[in-house]
Amino acid sequence: MTVDTTEFEAAAFRRLVAHLNARTDVQNIELMTLAGFCRNCLADWYREAAAERGVAIDKDAARERVYGMPFAEWKKRYQREATPEQVAAFEAAQKKHA
C-alpha cells in the first residue's frame, strides 16, 4: 500500500513555521550558523516548490508566509544587529555548510 505523505509533510511545514514564529528570539544568523538554513531559506524553498508546480509566488509573499508578517515589519520588530561573535561563527559555519 502506497501512502501519499503530502498532508503529513504540509502539517510538518506548518508546525515548523509556527515554531519559528514563536521563537522570534532566535535570529536568522543563529539558524544559519547552527543549521545551515534560516527563515529566508525556508521562504525560498516554499517559492521554489510553488514554481515547480506552475505557481508563481514572489519573494515578499513567500517571506510573509514564513514570517507571519511582511519581512520588513519582522525585521523592525525582532531582528537585532549581529554581534562580532555571531558574524565570526556564521563565517566559519559558511565554510562547513557550503
Secondary structure by P-SEA (a helix, b strand, c coil): ccccaaaaaaaaaaaaaaaaaaaccccaaaaaacccccaaaaaaaaaaaaaaacccccaaaaaaaaacccaaaaaacccccccaaaaaaaaaaaaaac
